[in-house]
């Protein structure tokens, strides 16, 4: 069985091709423009499947999609399923672009499907085809005289109409709701739909306490679905027998209030939430029950937002915050989408739509780490990093990975260093797909000889080392009384966090002296300033690197070599994952930590500290005895982890959980 897919390099297309590769045998032919062949080759590495994914060069705007007639003749009758996903999914696009991509592109795809005598044509439409139909819109409905309020709505309707009336082969139509990122990884390819609100949520998080209630406006109901659900459902439904000529709604069967959706993302970000004066949940039996749907407050609000004067005003207000006025005007859906037939067809697939609350955090963190463009927009950052080589250790995950993404976003060239080649190469592909460049240098930084070899490779293969970020590290949380027979904990922590870092700096020092312009960023810890119990091995290694850098700074500043020690608060990274106690602690995200690293490279301060970290350092200087008493109290409040105590003492002491959470919030960011 062979497949033909248009839009394979697009968002839904990438996930669908992955499903076809994983679940079926046979070739998957994917339409690709000549200029996009290199991008497709990068995606083929991720899809796997050997040579089963075959590029077919063509053009969406040409008849037969511009595919070579000889190729068509050779493969006529071979393609069982023709998936047409190539389209524009953008509420802000103009009418001409929507017509060219969504209408004419569909017509050209139908011609090719007929030429190939495809078994079935699968059209990815959208719930936008329902326009502003007032009431329940089910899968059997199509042309109900609904109003189509934008070029996007109109062209999705028209493209589906073309399939229904002109398709030369059997067809099936899929109408997804607003498609967001992968429910597990959060992966998304662009800012669209609810993502337009994320920069505003980020600003709220960074300026207001999370407990502060905000007054919001009821913007009605929306409907979002994760892309992995859409791709899996399409794959399953395409292979269900005897369903040709049907449409399938890939939607949440329950309308989702926009405010509740925004609040789910606010909770994921740690930002304050919104409350609305009127709760529409009670309107079916309350005072608004008798009011026609189009006259209810949320509907009126959505209609008012689309008025020309309001759109102009929004352009000068929220538009400057990155929220397109067109998006606000179409945030809410007027129709309610029935998906009973689709759910019946999916029975036996094992698929279920997860509640948005269960994956909102994944979507938020992926956006913050991958799609937030604030780094690229900052002129000072671009001026500092563009074209510069930034060596980043520990680049395969956590702070190092996000720092690499931000460096590439600003036009820099991250040099990725970590032990595992596979993860580094995957990150390299990610950066390349976004138009950037990254270099991979695998190295076990706990092996001093391997570091020496790394330094030789870096100095011989790179034109310069403009920045060095010492991020790789090991953390051990274990009290001294449980470390009596574990001296190796101190040795291996010092080996990576201290000896490994200075071995790398010293190995690159001749090149740095010659350049006269290298800046070194050491990722240290707030623990160096606050001295929390149970971290004697970790804090000592970080303090040693701090002290070494402080001494060496005076020796090399005349050579143009400078240092920044970043005393990082608790960051939610894989390094702290084994300590389950931290799941309840307030932490900063890897993206927030990476912003600190970028700030260190741009501004080059000698230290970057938190207010609490500075307060801890002052307390230890001015009142050491009192400080040790407070720390001793924390030592008794927070137990050793199960990993430190050993498997024979598994279990959680919940008696002091409230004290632990209170102390963690009072001293936010400290590693307890």
BALOPA-14201 format. One line per field, with one value per residue (C-alpha): residue in three letters; residue number from 1; x, y, z. Coordinates in nm, 2 decimals, m for minus. Example, Ala and Ser with C-alpha at 12.3 -4.5 7.8 and 13.67 -1.06 7.14 Angstrom:
2
residu [ALA,SER]
num [1,2]
xx [1.23,1.37]
yy [m0.45,m0.11]
zz [0.78,0.71]
//
This chain:
672
residu [UNK,UNK,UNK,UNK,UNK,UNK,UNK,UNK,UNK,UNK,UNK,UNK,UNK,UNK,UNK,UNK,UNK,UNK,UNK,UNK,UNK,UNK,UNK,UNK,UNK,UNK,UNK,UNK,UNK,UNK,UNK,UNK,UNK,UNK,UNK,UNK,UNK,UNK,UNK,UNK,UNK,UNK,UNK,UNK,UNK,UNK,UNK,UNK,UNK,UNK,UNK,UNK,UNK,UNK,UNK,UNK,UNK,UNK,UNK,UNK,UNK,UNK,UNK,UNK,UNK,UNK,UNK,UNK,UNK,UNK,UNK,UNK,UNK,UNK,UNK,UNK,UNK,UNK,UNK,UNK,UNK,UNK,UNK,UNK,UNK,UNK,UNK,UNK,UNK,UNK,UNK,UNK,UNK,UNK,UNK,UNK,UNK,UNK,UNK,UNK,UNK,UNK,UNK,UNK,UNK,UNK,UNK,UNK,UNK,UNK,UNK,UNK,UNK,UNK,UNK,UNK,UNK,UNK,UNK,UNK,UNK,UNK,UNK,UNK,UNK,UNK,UNK,UNK,UNK,UNK,UNK,UNK,UNK,UNK,UNK,UNK,UNK,UNK,UNK,UNK,UNK,UNK,UNK,UNK,UNK,UNK,UNK,UNK,UNK,UNK,UNK,UNK,UNK,UNK,UNK,UNK,UNK,UNK,UNK,UNK,UNK,UNK,UNK,UNK,UNK,UNK,UNK,UNK,UNK,UNK,UNK,UNK,UNK,UNK,UNK,UNK,UNK,UNK,UNK,UNK,UNK,UNK,UNK,UNK,UNK,UNK,UNK,UNK,UNK,UNK,UNK,UNK,UNK,UNK,UNK,UNK,UNK,UNK,UNK,UNK,UNK,UNK,UNK,UNK,UNK,UNK,UNK,UNK,UNK,UNK,UNK,UNK,UNK,UNK,UNK,UNK,UNK,UNK,UNK,UNK,UNK,UNK,UNK,UNK,UNK,UNK,UNK,UNK,UNK,UNK,UNK,UNK,UNK,UNK,UNK,UNK,UNK,UNK,UNK,UNK,UNK,UNK,UNK,UNK,UNK,UNK,UNK,UNK,UNK,UNK,UNK,UNK,UNK,UNK,UNK,UNK,UNK,UNK,UNK,UNK,UNK,UNK,UNK,UNK,UNK,UNK,UNK,UNK,UNK,UNK,UNK,UNK,UNK,UNK,UNK,UNK,UNK,UNK,UNK,UNK,UNK,UNK,UNK,UNK,UNK,UNK,UNK,UNK,UNK,UNK,UNK,UNK,UNK,UNK,UNK,UNK,UNK,UNK,UNK,UNK,UNK,UNK,UNK,UNK,UNK,UNK,UNK,UNK,UNK,UNK,UNK,UNK,UNK,UNK,UNK,UNK,UNK,UNK,UNK,UNK,UNK,UNK,UNK,UNK,UNK,UNK,UNK,UNK,UNK,UNK,UNK,UNK,UNK,UNK,UNK,UNK,UNK,UNK,UNK,UNK,UNK,UNK,UNK,UNK,UNK,UNK,UNK,UNK,UNK,UNK,UNK,UNK,UNK,UNK,UNK,UNK,UNK,UNK,UNK,UNK,UNK,UNK,UNK,UNK,UNK,UNK,UNK,UNK,UNK,UNK,UNK,UNK,UNK,UNK,UNK,UNK,UNK,UNK,UNK,UNK,UNK,UNK,UNK,UNK,UNK,UNK,UNK,UNK,UNK,UNK,UNK,UNK,UNK,UNK,UNK,UNK,UNK,UNK,UNK,UNK,UNK,UNK,UNK,UNK,UNK,UNK,UNK,UNK,UNK,UNK,UNK,UNK,UNK,UNK,UNK,UNK,UNK,UNK,UNK,UNK,UNK,UNK,UNK,UNK,UNK,UNK,UNK,UNK,UNK,UNK,UNK,UNK,UNK,UNK,UNK,UNK,UNK,UNK,UNK,UNK,UNK,UNK,UNK,UNK,UNK,UNK,UNK,UNK,UNK,UNK,UNK,UNK,UNK,UNK,UNK,UNK,UNK,UNK,UNK,UNK,UNK,UNK,UNK,UNK,UNK,UNK,UNK,UNK,UNK,UNK,UNK,UNK,UNK,UNK,UNK,UNK,UNK,UNK,UNK,UNK,UNK,UNK,UNK,UNK,UNK,UNK,UNK,UNK,UNK,UNK,UNK,UNK,UNK,UNK,UNK,UNK,UNK,UNK,UNK,UNK,UNK,UNK,UNK,UNK,UNK,UNK,UNK,UNK,UNK,UNK,UNK,UNK,UNK,UNK,UNK,UNK,UNK,UNK,UNK,UNK,UNK,UNK,UNK,UNK,UNK,UNK,UNK,UNK,UNK,UNK,UNK,UNK,UNK,UNK,UNK,UNK,UNK,UNK,UNK,UNK,UNK,UNK,UNK,UNK,UNK,UNK,UNK,UNK,UNK,UNK,UNK,UNK,UNK,UNK,UNK,UNK,UNK,UNK,UNK,UNK,UNK,UNK,UNK,UNK,UNK,UNK,UNK,UNK,UNK,UNK,UNK,UNK,UNK,UNK,UNK,UNK,UNK,UNK,UNK,UNK,UNK,UNK,UNK,UNK,UNK,UNK,UNK,UNK,UNK,UNK,UNK,UNK,UNK,UNK,UNK,UNK,UNK,UNK,UNK,UNK,UNK,UNK,UNK,UNK,UNK,UNK,UNK,UNK,UNK,UNK,UNK,UNK,UNK,UNK,UNK,UNK,UNK,UNK,UNK,UNK,UNK,UNK,UNK,UNK,UNK,UNK,UNK,UNK,UNK,UNK,UNK,UNK,UNK,UNK,UNK,UNK,UNK,UNK,UNK,UNK,UNK,UNK,UNK,UNK,UNK,UNK,UNK,UNK,UNK,UNK,UNK,UNK,UNK,UNK,UNK,UNK,UNK,UNK,UNK,UNK,UNK,UNK,UNK,UNK,UNK,UNK,UNK,UNK,UNK,UNK,UNK,UNK]
num [1,2,3,4,5,6,7,8,9,10,11,12,13,14,15,16,17,18,19,20,21,22,23,24,25,26,27,28,29,30,31,32,33,34,35,36,37,38,39,40,41,42,43,44,45,46,47,48,49,50,51,52,53,54,55,56,57,58,59,60,61,62,63,64,65,66,67,68,69,70,71,72,73,74,75,76,77,78,79,80,81,82,83,84,85,86,87,88,89,90,91,92,93,94,95,96,97,98,99,100,101,102,103,104,105,106,107,108,109,110,111,112,113,114,115,116,117,118,119,120,121,122,123,124,125,126,127,128,129,130,131,132,133,134,135,136,137,138,139,140,141,142,143,144,145,146,147,148,149,150,151,152,153,154,155,156,157,158,159,160,161,162,163,164,165,166,167,168,169,170,171,172,173,174,175,176,177,178,179,180,181,182,183,184,185,186,187,188,189,190,191,192,193,194,195,196,197,198,199,200,201,202,203,204,205,206,207,208,209,210,211,212,213,214,215,216,217,218,219,220,221,222,223,224,225,226,227,228,229,230,231,232,233,234,235,236,237,238,239,240,241,242,243,244,245,246,247,248,249,250,251,252,253,254,255,256,257,258,259,260,261,262,263,264,265,266,267,268,269,270,271,272,273,274,275,276,277,278,279,280,281,282,283,284,285,286,287,288,289,290,291,292,293,294,295,296,297,298,299,300,301,302,303,304,305,306,307,308,309,310,311,312,313,314,315,316,317,318,319,320,321,322,323,324,325,326,327,328,329,330,331,332,333,334,335,336,337,338,339,340,341,342,343,344,345,346,347,348,349,350,351,352,353,354,355,356,357,358,359,360,361,362,363,364,365,366,367,368,369,370,371,372,373,374,375,376,377,378,379,380,381,382,383,384,385,386,387,388,389,390,391,392,393,394,395,396,397,398,399,400,401,402,403,404,405,406,407,408,409,410,411,412,413,414,415,416,417,418,419,420,421,422,423,424,425,426,427,428,429,430,431,432,433,434,435,436,437,438,439,440,441,442,443,444,445,446,447,448,449,450,451,452,453,454,455,456,457,458,459,460,461,462,463,464,465,466,467,468,469,470,471,472,473,474,475,476,477,478,479,480,481,482,483,484,485,486,487,488,489,490,491,492,493,494,495,496,497,498,499,500,501,502,503,504,505,506,507,508,509,510,511,512,513,514,515,516,517,518,519,520,521,522,523,524,525,526,527,528,529,530,531,532,533,534,535,536,537,538,539,540,541,542,543,544,545,546,547,548,549,550,551,552,553,554,555,556,557,558,559,560,561,562,563,564,565,566,567,568,569,570,571,572,573,574,575,576,577,578,579,580,581,582,583,584,585,586,587,588,589,590,591,592,593,594,595,596,597,598,599,600,601,602,603,604,605,606,607,608,609,610,611,612,613,614,615,616,617,618,619,620,621,622,623,624,625,626,627,628,629,630,631,632,633,634,635,636,637,638,639,640,641,642,643,644,645,646,647,648,649,650,651,652,653,654,655,656,657,658,659,660,661,662,663,664,665,666,667,668,669,670,671,672]
xx [0.00,0.14,0.05,0.08,0.09,0.09,0.19,0.42,0.66,0.38,0.28,0.00,0.17,0.49,0.29,0.07,0.38,0.53,0.21,0.22,0.58,0.53,0.20,0.21,0.43,0.47,0.61,0.50,0.54,0.55,0.51,0.79,0.91,1.26,1.38,1.24,1.42,1.70,1.44,1.27,1.59,1.63,1.27,1.34,1.61,1.35,1.08,1.30,1.17,1.47,1.39,1.01,0.96,1.01,1.02,0.82,0.92,0.62,0.43,0.09,0.01,0.05,m0.18,m0.12,0.07,0.36,0.46,0.66,0.42,0.66,0.64,0.26,0.26,0.49,0.28,m0.08,m0.28,m0.02,m0.15,m0.42,m0.45,m0.39,m0.38,m0.41,m0.29,m0.11,m0.30,m0.26,m0.38,m0.35,m0.64,m0.42,m0.35,m0.51,m0.78,m0.54,m0.31,m0.60,m0.75,m0.42,m0.33,m0.67,m0.89,m0.66,m0.42,m0.71,m0.83,m0.48,m0.45,m0.78,m0.65,m0.33,m0.54,m0.75,m0.44,m0.30,m0.63,m0.59,m0.80,m0.93,m0.87,m0.84,m0.91,m0.80,m1.06,m1.14,m1.43,m1.39,m1.61,m1.90,m1.85,m2.09,m2.37,m2.58,m2.64,m2.51,m2.32,m2.27,m2.06,m2.35,m2.39,m2.21,m2.38,m2.63,m2.63,m2.38,m2.20,m1.83,m1.67,m1.31,m1.11,m0.99,m1.35,m1.46,m1.17,m1.20,m1.56,m1.49,m1.21,m1.43,m1.71,m1.47,m1.39,m1.75,m1.85,m1.54,m1.34,m1.27,m1.21,m1.37,m1.32,m1.32,m1.31,m1.15,m1.25,m1.01,m1.07,m0.79,m0.48,m0.22,0.10,0.17,0.00,0.31,0.60,0.42,0.59,0.44,0.58,0.45,0.26,m0.11,m0.44,m0.41,m0.03,m0.08,m0.18,0.14,0.37,0.11,0.08,0.46,0.46,0.19,0.41,0.71,0.54,0.26,0.23,0.05,m0.20,m0.34,m0.69,m0.75,m1.08,m1.13,m1.38,m1.59,m1.48,m1.71,m1.62,m1.34,m1.23,m0.87,m0.72,m0.36,m0.19,m0.09,m0.46,m0.55,m0.28,m0.36,m0.73,m0.68,m0.46,m0.72,m1.02,m0.85,m0.83,m1.18,m1.38,m1.70,m1.68,m1.61,m1.81,m1.82,m1.68,m1.52,m1.50,m1.17,m1.29,m1.34,m1.71,m1.75,m1.71,m1.42,m1.46,m1.18,m1.12,m1.08,m0.83,m0.63,m0.63,m0.50,m0.20,m0.17,m0.15,0.12,0.32,0.28,0.09,m0.22,m0.56,m0.87,m1.22,m1.52,m1.83,m2.08,m2.05,m2.21,m2.21,m2.54,m2.70,m2.87,m3.09,m3.02,m3.13,m2.97,m3.13,m3.41,m3.17,m3.09,m2.74,m2.64,m2.76,m2.56,m2.28,m1.99,m2.13,m2.19,m1.84,m1.69,m1.90,m1.81,m1.44,m1.47,m1.61,m1.37,m1.33,m1.27,m1.01,m0.83,m0.82,m0.70,m0.42,m0.28,m0.32,m0.31,m0.16,0.15,0.17,0.18,m0.19,m0.33,m0.67,m0.81,m0.74,m0.94,m1.23,m1.24,m1.14,m1.48,m1.68,m2.05,m2.14,m2.12,m1.95,m2.11,m1.86,m2.08,m2.02,m1.65,m1.64,m1.83,m1.59,m1.29,m1.42,m1.16,m0.88,m0.79,m0.77,m0.91,m0.89,m0.70,m0.84,m0.64,m0.55,m0.34,m0.12,m0.13,0.20,0.37,0.24,0.35,0.70,0.76,0.65,0.87,1.17,1.12,0.88,0.92,1.08,1.18,1.55,1.55,1.37,1.62,1.87,2.14,2.12,2.14,2.43,2.62,2.56,2.51,2.77,2.95,3.05,2.91,3.04,2.77,2.84,2.55,2.37,2.16,1.89,1.77,1.93,2.20,1.95,1.73,2.03,2.15,1.80,1.81,2.16,2.06,1.75,1.97,2.19,2.47,2.62,2.59,2.86,2.69,2.89,2.75,2.81,2.53,2.57,2.21,2.05,2.30,2.23,1.86,1.90,2.12,1.84,1.59,1.80,1.87,1.49,1.45,1.71,2.00,2.33,2.48,2.79,2.81,3.11,3.03,3.25,3.23,3.32,3.40,3.70,3.99,4.17,3.85,3.83,4.19,4.09,3.78,3.99,4.22,3.92,3.76,4.07,4.15,3.79,3.64,3.74,3.69,3.54,3.36,3.16,3.20,2.90,3.00,2.66,2.73,2.69,2.60,2.39,2.39,2.14,2.25,2.32,2.67,2.54,2.44,2.76,3.01,3.08,3.02,3.33,3.30,3.00,3.23,3.50,3.27,3.08,3.41,3.54,3.26,3.15,3.50,3.79,3.60,3.51,3.85,4.02,3.81,3.88,4.25,4.26,4.10,4.29,4.57,4.30,4.11,4.43,4.49,4.14,4.13,3.75,3.61,3.35,3.30,2.97,2.98,2.64,2.68,2.41,2.22,2.34,2.69,2.53,2.27,2.46,2.15,2.19,2.24,2.43,2.78,2.92,2.74,2.78,3.15,3.21,3.03,3.20,3.54,3.46,3.34,3.66,3.88,3.71,3.74,4.11,4.18,3.97,4.23,4.50,4.33,4.11,4.39,4.37,4.01,3.88,3.60,3.38,3.02,2.91,2.54,2.41,2.10,1.80,1.62,1.54,1.30,1.55,1.61,1.89,1.64,1.38,1.50,1.41,1.03,1.01,1.08,0.76,0.58,0.85,0.84,1.10,1.20,1.18,1.48,1.37,1.38,1.73,1.84,1.73,1.97,2.25,2.18,2.18,2.52,2.66,2.51,2.58,2.88,2.84,3.08,2.79,2.41,2.23,1.87,1.75,1.72,2.07,2.22,2.01,2.15,2.51,2.46,2.30,2.59,2.83,2.64,2.46,2.62,2.49,2.13,2.17,2.29,2.00,1.75,1.93,1.93,1.55,1.52,1.75,1.50,1.19,1.31,1.41,1.66,1.52,1.43,1.72,1.96,1.81,1.80,1.52,1.46,1.32,1.09,0.79,0.70,0.68,0.37,0.35,0.56,0.45,0.27,0.59,0.80,0.58,0.56,0.94,1.00,0.77,0.92,1.27,1.18,1.45,1.67,1.77,1.64]
yy [0.00,0.34,0.69,1.03,1.33,1.70,1.94,1.67,1.93,2.12,2.08,1.82,1.66,1.58,1.40,1.22,1.09,0.97,0.77,0.62,0.53,0.37,0.19,0.07,m0.08,0.07,0.38,0.73,0.98,1.34,1.64,1.89,2.21,2.19,2.45,2.25,1.92,1.99,2.05,1.73,1.54,1.66,1.54,1.20,1.15,1.20,0.99,0.69,0.41,0.39,0.48,0.44,0.82,0.93,1.30,1.40,1.74,1.96,2.28,2.33,2.61,2.40,2.15,1.80,1.98,2.02,1.65,1.50,1.32,1.03,0.98,0.99,0.73,0.51,0.52,0.53,0.28,0.25,0.51,0.38,0.69,1.05,1.29,1.66,1.87,2.15,2.46,2.78,2.77,3.14,3.37,3.67,3.58,3.79,3.67,3.62,3.39,3.19,3.15,3.04,2.79,2.65,2.67,2.64,2.41,2.17,2.18,2.09,1.81,1.66,1.66,1.47,1.22,1.15,1.11,0.86,0.68,0.70,0.47,0.75,1.13,1.25,1.62,1.80,2.07,2.26,2.34,2.68,2.55,2.58,2.95,3.11,2.86,2.91,2.58,2.22,2.14,1.77,1.57,1.52,1.90,2.12,2.40,2.53,2.89,2.98,3.31,3.29,3.59,3.57,3.47,3.17,3.05,3.11,2.92,2.62,2.60,2.64,2.38,2.13,2.21,2.14,1.80,1.71,1.82,1.76,1.48,1.21,0.94,0.84,1.10,1.15,1.49,1.57,1.88,1.94,2.22,2.46,2.23,2.29,2.11,1.75,1.65,1.47,1.68,2.01,2.02,2.30,2.47,2.82,3.08,3.05,3.04,3.04,3.08,3.45,3.50,3.34,3.65,3.84,3.56,3.56,3.93,3.87,3.60,3.82,4.12,4.00,3.75,3.43,3.46,3.80,3.75,3.94,4.05,3.91,3.93,3.64,3.57,3.27,2.91,2.77,2.42,2.29,1.95,1.83,1.75,1.39,1.31,1.46,1.27,0.93,0.98,1.06,0.76,0.53,0.68,0.66,0.29,0.22,0.04,0.17,0.53,0.71,1.03,1.12,1.40,1.35,1.61,1.60,1.81,1.83,1.72,1.97,2.35,2.50,2.85,3.07,3.21,2.85,2.77,3.09,3.01,2.66,2.82,3.08,2.80,2.62,2.94,3.04,3.36,3.50,3.38,3.56,3.56,3.67,3.85,3.61,3.23,3.09,2.74,2.84,3.00,2.68,2.69,3.05,3.40,3.38,3.04,3.21,3.45,3.35,3.23,3.52,3.77,3.62,3.83,3.62,3.62,3.99,4.04,3.84,4.02,4.36,4.27,4.23,4.58,4.79,5.07,4.81,4.63,4.95,5.03,4.67,4.71,5.01,4.83,4.45,4.44,4.59,4.31,4.06,3.96,4.02,4.19,3.94,3.66,3.82,3.87,3.49,3.35,3.21,2.96,3.03,2.66,2.37,2.07,1.73,1.44,1.14,0.97,1.03,0.88,0.58,0.53,0.56,0.29,0.02,0.26,0.31,0.69,0.93,1.31,1.42,1.72,2.04,2.08,1.76,1.89,2.27,2.27,2.07,2.33,2.62,2.49,2.40,2.75,2.92,2.71,2.70,2.95,3.26,3.51,3.77,3.68,3.72,4.06,4.21,4.43,4.41,4.03,4.00,4.24,4.05,3.69,3.71,3.51,3.42,3.07,2.98,2.66,2.52,2.22,2.01,2.11,1.79,1.89,2.15,2.49,2.40,2.29,2.60,2.83,2.67,2.74,3.10,3.16,3.02,3.23,3.54,3.44,3.28,2.94,2.71,2.45,2.16,1.96,1.67,1.30,1.17,1.23,1.13,1.40,1.66,1.57,1.59,1.94,2.02,1.91,2.12,2.43,2.36,2.32,2.67,2.82,2.82,2.64,2.43,2.22,1.89,1.79,1.49,1.46,1.29,1.59,1.37,1.23,1.48,1.32,1.34,1.72,1.76,1.60,1.82,2.13,2.02,1.97,2.30,2.50,2.33,2.33,2.65,2.99,3.13,3.06,3.38,3.25,2.95,2.84,2.59,2.44,2.07,1.96,1.70,1.75,1.52,1.58,1.36,1.45,1.39,1.11,0.91,0.99,0.83,0.54,0.74,0.95,0.89,1.13,1.42,1.30,1.26,1.59,1.77,1.59,1.72,2.05,2.18,1.99,1.93,2.30,2.44,2.18,2.30,2.67,2.60,2.40,2.68,2.96,2.99,3.05,3.29,3.49,3.51,3.63,3.89,3.88,3.56,3.57,3.27,3.20,2.96,2.82,2.83,2.79,3.00,2.74,2.90,3.21,3.03,2.71,2.48,2.15,1.82,1.98,1.98,1.79,2.00,2.35,2.29,2.21,2.52,2.73,2.60,2.71,3.05,3.10,2.98,3.21,3.51,3.46,3.40,3.70,3.94,3.76,3.74,4.05,4.23,3.96,4.04,3.73,3.79,3.58,3.58,3.35,3.29,3.19,3.01,2.94,2.60,2.51,2.24,2.03,1.65,1.70,1.76,1.51,1.22,1.44,1.40,1.65,1.92,1.85,2.07,2.34,2.67,2.66,2.86,2.70,2.61,2.89,3.15,3.02,3.04,3.40,3.46,3.30,3.51,3.82,3.72,3.70,4.03,4.24,4.05,4.13,3.96,3.79,3.74,3.69,3.67,3.90,3.60,3.48,3.82,3.82,3.48,3.59,3.90,3.69,3.45,3.75,3.95,3.68,3.34,3.18,3.28,3.16,2.82,2.79,2.86,2.61,2.35,2.39,2.33,2.03,1.87,1.98,1.84,1.47,1.29,1.16,0.80,0.77,0.89,0.67,0.36,0.13,m0.02,0.31,0.39,0.60,0.97,1.14,1.35,1.48,1.78,1.84,2.17,2.30,2.19,2.37,2.69,2.70,2.63,2.92,3.16,3.09,3.05,2.91,2.76,2.40,2.24]
zz [0.00,m0.10,0.02,m0.13,0.11,0.04,0.32,0.47,0.59,0.76,1.12,1.09,0.79,0.99,1.25,1.00,0.80,1.13,1.19,0.84,0.88,1.22,1.16,0.80,0.54,0.19,0.04,0.15,m0.14,m0.02,m0.24,m0.19,m0.36,m0.51,m0.26,0.04,m0.05,0.21,0.48,0.39,0.42,0.77,0.85,0.70,0.96,1.23,1.07,1.03,0.83,0.60,0.24,0.27,0.26,m0.10,m0.21,m0.52,m0.65,m0.74,m0.69,m0.52,m0.77,m1.08,m1.26,m1.13,m0.86,m1.10,m1.07,m1.36,m1.61,m1.63,m1.25,m1.27,m1.55,m1.35,m1.03,m1.17,m0.97,m0.69,m0.45,m0.22,0.00,m0.12,0.18,0.10,0.39,0.21,0.29,0.49,0.85,0.94,1.04,0.96,0.60,0.32,0.07,m0.22,m0.02,0.12,m0.23,m0.39,m0.12,0.00,m0.31,m0.61,m0.43,m0.36,m0.72,m0.84,m0.59,m0.71,m1.07,m0.96,m0.75,m1.06,m1.28,m1.03,m0.99,m0.62,m0.40,m0.18,m0.15,0.21,0.25,0.57,0.60,0.92,1.15,1.01,0.72,0.96,0.98,1.22,1.21,1.52,1.69,1.67,1.36,1.30,1.05,0.81,0.77,0.52,0.32,0.57,0.46,0.73,0.74,0.66,0.84,0.71,0.40,0.60,0.68,0.32,0.15,0.39,0.30,m0.08,m0.08,0.09,m0.16,m0.45,m0.30,m0.26,m0.61,m0.83,m0.67,m0.94,m0.68,m0.35,m0.08,0.30,0.48,0.82,1.01,1.30,1.55,1.65,1.64,1.92,2.00,2.09,2.42,2.54,2.42,2.35,2.00,1.78,1.47,1.49,1.69,1.61,1.78,2.16,2.13,2.04,2.41,2.55,2.54,2.74,2.99,3.02,3.10,3.36,3.52,3.52,3.67,3.90,4.18,4.07,4.35,4.23,4.07,3.75,3.60,3.25,2.96,2.86,2.50,2.45,2.37,2.16,2.07,2.07,2.00,2.02,1.69,1.79,1.85,1.51,1.32,1.49,1.44,1.07,1.01,1.18,1.01,0.67,0.70,0.84,0.56,0.41,0.52,0.19,0.13,0.50,0.71,1.05,1.33,1.51,1.80,2.17,2.21,2.49,2.41,2.60,2.75,2.62,2.97,3.11,2.84,2.91,3.28,3.21,3.04,3.32,3.57,3.36,3.34,3.71,3.61,3.78,3.65,3.52,3.67,3.47,3.61,3.45,3.47,3.15,3.29,3.47,3.17,3.05,3.36,3.48,3.37,3.03,2.93,2.73,2.55,2.19,2.15,1.92,2.18,2.47,2.62,2.48,2.13,2.14,2.26,1.97,1.71,1.86,1.84,1.46,1.40,1.20,1.46,1.73,1.51,1.45,1.82,1.90,1.65,1.85,2.19,2.21,1.86,1.99,2.24,1.96,1.96,1.60,1.62,1.37,1.61,1.90,1.66,1.59,1.92,2.00,1.80,1.74,1.64,1.87,1.70,1.73,1.68,1.76,1.42,1.45,1.80,1.67,1.38,1.62,1.85,1.88,1.81,2.17,2.11,2.36,2.37,2.68,2.88,2.80,3.17,3.14,2.86,2.90,3.08,2.79,2.54,2.75,2.82,2.45,2.35,2.61,2.51,2.13,1.99,2.22,1.98,2.24,2.21,1.83,1.86,2.10,1.91,2.18,2.19,1.81,1.79,2.06,1.94,1.56,1.38,1.71,1.82,2.16,2.32,2.55,2.77,2.89,2.57,2.53,2.78,3.03,3.05,2.80,2.53,2.56,2.57,2.24,2.09,2.20,2.07,1.73,1.73,1.78,1.48,1.69,1.62,1.92,1.96,2.13,2.39,2.59,2.63,2.41,2.03,1.94,2.15,2.02,1.66,1.72,1.86,1.56,1.32,1.51,1.48,1.11,1.04,1.18,0.96,1.20,1.23,1.51,1.55,1.75,1.96,2.18,2.49,2.83,3.05,3.35,3.15,3.16,2.87,2.66,2.75,2.62,2.29,2.28,2.32,2.03,1.81,1.90,1.85,1.51,1.37,1.49,1.37,1.72,2.06,2.14,2.44,2.66,2.88,3.15,3.21,3.25,3.61,3.86,4.17,4.47,4.76,5.05,5.42,5.56,5.79,5.48,5.30,5.54,5.30,4.98,4.94,4.57,4.57,4.64,4.40,4.10,4.17,4.19,3.88,3.66,3.82,3.90,3.74,3.41,3.38,3.45,3.24,2.95,3.02,3.05,2.73,2.53,2.71,2.44,2.17,2.40,2.47,2.10,2.03,2.31,2.33,2.50,2.77,3.00,3.17,3.47,3.57,3.95,4.22,4.47,4.71,4.71,4.87,5.09,5.19,5.22,5.41,5.22,4.93,5.07,4.76,4.50,4.66,4.74,4.37,4.25,4.52,4.40,4.04,4.16,4.36,4.08,3.83,4.07,4.10,3.74,3.63,3.76,3.57,3.22,3.21,3.03,2.76,2.69,2.88,3.12,3.35,3.48,3.76,3.75,4.09,3.95,4.17,4.15,3.79,3.68,3.48,3.45,3.71,3.99,3.87,4.10,4.40,4.40,4.68,4.43,4.24,4.49,4.50,4.31,4.04,3.74,3.40,3.18,2.95,3.23,3.33,2.96,2.96,3.25,3.05,2.75,2.97,3.11,2.76,2.65,2.96,3.09,3.47,3.70,3.88,3.83,4.15,4.29,4.57,4.79,4.71,4.80,5.12,5.21,5.15,5.36,5.64,5.65,5.68,5.93,6.14,6.07,6.39,6.32,5.96,6.07,6.31,6.03,5.80,6.08,6.11,5.74,5.77,6.00,5.81,5.48,5.49,5.28,4.96,4.91,4.66,4.94,5.21,5.00,4.87,5.22,5.34,5.05,5.13,5.19,5.52,5.48,5.84,5.76,5.40,5.48,5.66,5.37,5.11,5.33,5.38,5.01,4.91,5.17,5.04,4.67,4.46,4.73,4.69,5.01]
//
